[in-house]
Amino acid sequence: MLPFQRRILLLGFALAPLGLIAGCEKQPLFAPTGSSITLTANTNSLSANGSTPIIAQVLEPSGFPPHSGTQITFVTTLGQIQPSEANTDVNGQVTATFLAGGQNGTATITAISGGSNTGTSGGLKIFVGTAAVGRVSVTANPLSVPASGGSSTIGALVVDINGNPLSGTQVAFTTTAGALSQNLVNTDSSGVASTVLTTNATATVTASVGATAPAPPSSGSGGSTPTTPTTPSATGQASGSVTVTATPAPTITITPPATVQKNIPATFTVAVTASTGGAAIREITMDWGDGKSNSLGSFTGSQPAIHTYASDDSFVVTGTVSDVAGNTNRASVPISVVPLAGTAVGVNPSVTTAAVNTSITFTITITPPAGVGIVSSSIDFGDGQVAQLGAAASATRTHSYSTPGSKTVVVTVNDTAGRSSPGSTVVTITP
């Protein structure tokens, strides 16, 4: 039997190779010299703060994958790679994630394993934020504002070189007239940046973003299978414009009648002209100045507008025309409403003196003021006899008296203004 000390010594020699083996397994594996490393991604463009998977494929000079667990180190000129170091699987592949990190520019991503690397020319380029812009489309709502001044919301849709919306991308707005609520706006999650134009003149608004890239390849923006990105051409500005038109207002004129009388319908002439190249007329309204107003609807040209004033006074009549673009124009005219003139009633006898039982012919003439009609009239011969004359403006009646004396003949006219107007004459009857 061996002494105790010797047994400890032999055991130590037996365990030593195991320690060496364990130490060797902790050392990282690298690709053999001459191996190739190829990087691919799902896209070659990203919004700021965007991310995309990166796949590294390692092949030995023989064309076969290296031993699984071969370490790959990623390097990027913009943003970061997570993880920055990873080991290959049995197929010689490593998957990591590129994080743009809110920056704008071109990220050049390379990979290294031992003495092998992608090289500068083999690096993967991903265009981030403004560097990835492909097109800017600008819209305005509405496309026209009144010449008196109005507002329009300007929207700029920013897409990358693959036609995908770019979020978090700064858009610079400029205008040839008016003012913008904001000149620098970041796009939202839909790739849209908005500002508000306020102007009273025609204005062209331009939205500019980053660098101009070529149109995306016909194969589209890529899918679940990684593809090698294409490299944009020389940088420049991607921009788009929209024109907001300031449309002139329509015109309106009001012509009053020569005389406006109390309680008599007065006819005004209202003339409306749409602006050249302007919008359609929406409505014409009249304010008569006496607390009353009404709409005349929509028309162009001349139309009558009738109003009746209940008091004799001075008023200002105002007409307002508006079109579908929001333009408004007004015209005012002062008027004086005069009291309604009386109805003139004339009664003329053929003779002023006649004997009893002698016929006398009375000629009646009725002259109402303009706008007033005759409702009815009658003649009282002064001896208790009355005859109806109807609604005629003139009439004749013959009458004889059976008793002598002075007779007062009265004609009473009722007109459409609701008044009763008299006219009279006196005849003398002798025995």
C-alpha positions in Angstrom: 0.0 0.0 0.0 1.3 3.5 -1.0 2.0 6.1 1.6 -0.6 8.8 2.0 1.7 11.6 0.7 2.5 9.6 -2.4 -1.2 9.0 -3.2 -1.9 12.8 -3.0 1.0 13.5 -5.4 -0.2 10.9 -7.9 -3.7 12.4 -7.7 -2.4 15.8 -8.5 -0.6 14.6 -11.6 -3.8 12.9 -12.8 -6.0 16.0 -12.4 -3.5 18.4 -14.1 -4.5 17.5 -17.8 -8.2 18.1 -16.9 -7.3 21.7 -15.7 -5.4 22.3 -18.9 -8.4 21.1 -21.0 -10.8 23.3 -19.1 -8.5 26.3 -19.6 -8.4 25.7 -23.3 -12.2 25.6 -23.6 -12.5 29.1 -22.1 -10.5 30.6 -24.9 -12.7 32.1 -27.7 -12.7 30.5 -31.2 -11.9 32.7 -34.2 -12.5 32.1 -37.9 -9.4 30.7 -39.7 -7.4 33.2 -41.7 -8.8 33.6 -45.2 -12.4 33.0 -44.0 -15.2 35.3 -45.5 -17.7 37.3 -43.4 -20.8 38.5 -45.2 -23.4 40.9 -43.6 -27.0 41.1 -44.6 -30.1 43.0 -43.3 -33.8 43.2 -44.0 -33.6 46.8 -45.1 -31.0 49.4 -46.1 -33.0 52.4 -44.6 -34.4 53.2 -41.2 -36.1 56.0 -39.4 -34.2 57.7 -36.6 -34.6 55.4 -33.5 -35.3 52.5 -35.8 -33.8 49.0 -35.6 -33.2 46.0 -37.8 -31.7 42.5 -37.4 -28.1 42.0 -38.8 -27.0 38.6 -39.9 -23.3 37.7 -40.2 -22.5 34.6 -42.3 -19.0 33.1 -41.8 -17.4 30.6 -44.2 -14.0 29.0 -44.1 -11.8 29.1 -47.2 -13.1 25.6 -48.0 -16.6 27.0 -48.2 -17.9 25.3 -45.0 -19.0 27.0 -41.8 -16.5 27.2 -39.0 -16.8 25.4 -35.7 -19.9 26.5 -33.9 -19.1 29.1 -31.2 -16.8 31.1 -33.4 -16.8 34.6 -32.1 -17.8 37.5 -34.3 -17.3 41.2 -33.3 -19.5 43.9 -34.8 -18.4 47.5 -35.4 -20.6 50.4 -36.6 -19.9 54.0 -37.4 -23.4 55.2 -36.2 -25.7 53.9 -33.6 -24.9 50.5 -31.9 -25.0 46.8 -32.4 -26.5 44.5 -29.7 -24.8 42.3 -28.9 -21.5 43.7 -30.2 -20.0 40.2 -29.8 -21.7 36.9 -30.5 -20.9 33.3 -31.4 -21.9 31.5 -34.6 -24.3 28.6 -34.7 -23.8 25.3 -36.5 -24.5 27.1 -39.8 -21.8 29.7 -39.2 -24.4 32.5 -38.7 -24.7 35.2 -36.0 -27.8 37.4 -35.6 -27.5 40.8 -33.9 -29.6 44.0 -33.8 -28.6 47.4 -35.2 -30.1 50.3 -33.2 -30.0 53.7 -35.0 -30.4 55.5 -31.6 -32.0 58.7 -32.9 -29.1 59.8 -35.1 -29.2 60.7 -38.8 -26.6 59.6 -41.3 -25.1 56.5 -42.9 -24.2 53.6 -40.7 -21.3 51.4 -42.0 -21.3 48.1 -40.2 -18.4 45.7 -40.3 -17.6 42.4 -38.6 -14.3 40.8 -37.4 -13.3 37.3 -36.3 -9.6 36.7 -35.7 -7.7 37.6 -38.8 -10.8 37.7 -41.0 -13.2 40.6 -41.5 -15.7 42.0 -43.9 -13.3 44.7 -45.1 -14.3 48.3 -45.9 -15.8 47.4 -49.2 -17.7 44.5 -47.7 -19.3 46.6 -44.9 -23.1 46.9 -44.7 -24.5 50.4 -45.2 -27.8 51.4 -43.6 -29.2 54.9 -44.2 -30.8 56.4 -41.1 -33.3 59.3 -40.8 -32.7 62.1 -43.2 -30.0 60.2 -45.0 -32.6 57.6 -46.0 -35.2 60.0 -47.5 -36.4 59.1 -50.9 -39.4 61.4 -51.5 -41.4 64.2 -49.9 -45.1 64.6 -50.8 -46.8 67.8 -49.7 -50.6 68.4 -49.4 -52.7 71.4 -48.3 -56.2 71.4 -46.8 -57.9 73.5 -48.1 -56.1 74.4 -51.4 -57.6 77.9 -51.4 -58.2 80.6 -48.8 -60.1 83.9 -49.0 -58.3 86.9 -50.3 -59.2 88.6 -47.0 -57.0 86.0 -45.2 -57.4 82.4 -44.1 -55.5 79.3 -42.9 -54.6 75.9 -44.6 -53.0 72.9 -42.9 -49.8 71.8 -44.8 -48.8 68.1 -44.5 -45.5 66.6 -45.7 -45.3 62.8 -46.1 -41.7 61.6 -45.9 -40.8 58.2 -47.2 -37.4 56.4 -47.5 -35.7 55.1 -50.5 -37.8 51.9 -50.2 -41.1 53.8 -50.0 -41.6 53.3 -46.3 -42.6 56.2 -44.0 -39.8 57.8 -42.1 -40.7 58.8 -38.5 -38.8 61.2 -36.3 -37.3 63.0 -39.4 -37.0 66.7 -39.3 -38.8 68.6 -42.1 -38.0 72.3 -42.9 -41.0 74.3 -44.2 -40.7 77.5 -46.2 -43.4 79.7 -47.8 -43.4 82.4 -50.5 -46.2 84.4 -48.7 -47.9 84.5 -45.4 -46.6 82.8 -42.2 -46.2 79.3 -41.0 -47.0 78.2 -37.5 -43.8 76.1 -37.4 -40.9 76.0 -39.7 -39.1 72.8 -38.3 -41.3 69.8 -37.6 -40.5 66.1 -36.9 -42.5 63.5 -38.7 -44.9 61.3 -36.6 -45.1 57.6 -36.6 -46.9 57.8 -40.0 -44.1 59.8 -41.6 -46.1 63.0 -41.7 -45.1 66.5 -40.5 -47.7 69.2 -40.4 -47.7 73.0 -40.1 -50.4 75.7 -40.6 -50.1 78.4 -43.3 -51.9 81.7 -42.7 -52.0 84.0 -45.7 -54.1 86.5 -47.7 -52.1 86.0 -50.9 -51.3 83.0 -53.1 -48.4 81.1 -51.4 -46.2 78.1 -52.4 -45.1 76.1 -49.4 -42.0 73.8 -49.8 -41.0 71.0 -47.4 -37.4 69.9 -47.5 -35.7 66.9 -45.9 -32.2 65.5 -45.7 -30.5 63.8 -48.7 -31.9 62.6 -52.0 -31.6 58.9 -52.6 -32.4 56.9 -55.8 -35.7 55.2 -56.4 -36.0 51.8 -54.6 -35.3 48.6 -56.7 -38.3 47.0 -58.4 -38.1 44.1 -56.0 -39.5 46.2 -53.2 -38.3 47.0 -49.7 -37.3 43.5 -48.8 -39.1 40.9 -46.7 -38.3 38.2 -44.2 -35.2 37.1 -46.2 -32.2 39.4 -45.7 -31.1 41.2 -48.9 -28.0 43.2 -49.7 -28.8 46.9 -49.5 -28.2 49.2 -52.5 -26.1 52.3 -52.0 -27.8 55.7 -52.7 -26.3 58.2 -55.2 -24.7 61.5 -54.2 -26.6 63.5 -51.6 -28.9 66.4 -52.2 -32.3 67.7 -51.0 -35.5 65.8 -51.2 -38.4 68.3 -51.3 -41.9 68.8 -52.4 -44.2 71.8 -52.8 -47.9 72.8 -52.8 -49.6 76.0 -53.8 -52.4 77.5 -51.8 -54.4 80.0 -53.8 -55.9 83.2 -52.3 -59.2 83.6 -54.2 -60.6 87.1 -54.7 -64.0 87.8 -53.2 -67.3 88.2 -55.2 -68.9 91.6 -55.5 -72.4 92.9 -54.6 -74.3 96.2 -55.3 -77.6 97.4 -54.1 -79.8 99.9 -55.9 -82.8 101.3 -54.0 -86.0 102.6 -55.6 -86.4 106.3 -56.1 -88.9 106.6 -53.2 -89.3 104.4 -50.2 -92.6 104.9 -48.5 -93.9 103.7 -45.1 -96.0 100.5 -45.3 -95.4 100.2 -49.1 -93.3 97.3 -50.4 -90.1 98.8 -51.8 -88.2 96.9 -54.5 -84.4 97.0 -54.4 -82.2 95.6 -57.1 -79.4 93.4 -55.9 -76.5 92.6 -58.4 -73.9 89.8 -57.6 -70.8 89.0 -59.6 -68.5 86.1 -58.8 -64.8 86.8 -58.9 -62.9 85.8 -62.0 -61.6 82.3 -61.5 -63.2 82.3 -58.0 -65.4 80.0 -56.2 -69.2 79.6 -56.6 -71.6 81.8 -54.7 -72.9 80.2 -51.5 -75.4 82.8 -50.2 -76.6 86.4 -50.3 -78.2 87.9 -47.2 -79.9 91.3 -46.7 -79.9 93.3 -43.5 -82.7 96.0 -44.0 -81.5 98.2 -41.1 -84.8 98.0 -39.3 -84.0 94.9 -37.3 -85.1 92.5 -40.0 -83.0 90.4 -42.4 -83.5 87.5 -44.8 -81.6 85.3 -47.2 -81.9 85.7 -51.0 -80.3 82.3 -51.6 -77.5 81.9 -54.2 -77.4 83.6 -57.6 -75.3 85.7 -59.9 -76.6 88.7 -61.9 -79.4 91.0 -60.8 -82.5 90.1 -58.8 -85.2 92.1 -57.0 -85.4 92.1 -53.3 -88.6 93.5 -51.7 -89.0 94.9 -48.2 -91.7 96.9 -46.4 -90.8 99.5 -43.7 -93.3 100.0 -40.9 -91.9 103.4 -39.9 -90.7 106.6 -41.7 -87.0 107.0 -40.7 -83.5 106.7 -42.1 -82.0 103.3 -42.5 -78.8 101.6 -43.9 -79.4 98.6 -46.1 -76.5 96.1 -46.2 -76.1 93.1 -48.5 -73.6 90.4 -47.9 -72.4 87.8 -50.4 -70.2 84.8 -49.6 -68.8 82.0 -51.7 -67.9 78.4 -51.0 -64.2 79.3 -50.5 -65.1 81.4 -47.6 -64.8 84.8 -49.3 -67.2 87.5 -48.1 -68.0 90.9 -49.4 -70.5 93.6 -48.4 -72.3 96.6 -49.8 -74.4 99.2 -48.0 -76.7 102.0 -49.1 -78.5 104.6 -46.9 -82.2 105.2 -47.5 -84.9 107.5 -46.1 -88.4 106.1 -45.7 -91.0 108.9 -46.2 -94.6 108.9 -44.8 -97.1 107.5 -47.2 -98.7 110.2 -49.4 -102.5 110.5 -49.3 -104.9 109.4 -52.0 -106.1 112.4 -54.0 -109.9 112.4 -54.6 -111.5 114.9 -57.0 -115.3 115.5 -57.3 -116.4 117.9 -60.1 -120.1 118.6 -60.7 -121.3 119.6 -64.2 -123.0 122.7 -62.6 -122.7 124.1 -59.1 -126.2 125.6 -59.1 -129.3 123.8 -60.3 -133.1 123.9 -59.8 -134.9 121.2 -58.0 -135.2 117.9 -60.0 -132.5 119.0 -62.4 -129.9 116.4 -63.2 -126.3 117.1 -62.2 -123.4 114.9 -63.4 -120.5 114.4 -61.0 -117.1 113.3 -62.3 -114.9 111.5 -59.8 -111.2 111.2 -60.2 -109.1 109.0 -57.7 -105.3 109.2 -57.7 -103.5 107.0 -55.1 -99.7 107.3 -54.5 -97.3 104.9 -56.2 -97.6 101.4 -54.9 -101.1 101.9 -53.5 -104.2 100.5 -55.0 -108.0 101.3 -54.7 -110.0 98.8 -52.8 -113.4 100.5 -53.0 -115.1 103.9 -53.2 -118.5 105.5 -52.7 -120.3 108.8 -53.2 -122.7 110.4 -50.7 -124.8 113.0 -52.6 -125.6 114.9 -49.4 -129.3 114.2 -49.4 -129.2 110.7 -47.7 -128.5 108.8 -50.9 -125.2 106.9 -51.4 -123.9 105.1 -54.5 -121.0 102.6 -54.8 -118.2 103.4 -57.3 -116.2 100.2 -57.1 -112.4 100.2 -57.4 -112.1 102.3 -60.5 -109.8 105.3 -60.6 -112.5 107.4 -62.3 -116.2 107.4 -62.5 -119.3 109.5 -63.3 -122.6 109.6 -61.5 -125.8 111.7 -62.3 -128.1 112.8 -59.5 -131.0 115.2 -59.1 -132.3 116.7 -55.9 -135.9 116.9 -54.8 -135.4 119.7 -52.2 -133.7 123.0 -52.4 -130.7 124.0 -50.3 -126.9 123.6 -50.1 -125.8 120.0 -50.7 -122.3 118.7 -49.7 -121.2 115.8 -51.9 -118.5 113.5 -50.4 -116.6 110.7 -52.1 -114.7 108.2 -49.8 -111.9 106.0 -51.1 -110.5 102.9 -49.3 -107.0 102.0 -50.5 -104.7 99.0 -50.1 -102.7 100.9 -47.4 -105.7 100.5 -45.2 -106.7 104.2 -45.3 -109.9 106.0 -46.1 -109.4 109.2 -48.1 -112.3 111.7 -48.7 -113.0 114.2 -51.5 -115.9 116.7 -51.6 -117.8 119.4 -53.4 -120.9 121.6 -52.7 -123.8 122.3 -55.0 -126.7 124.7 -54.5 -130.3 123.6 -55.3 -132.8 126.4 -55.9 -136.7 126.1 -55.7 
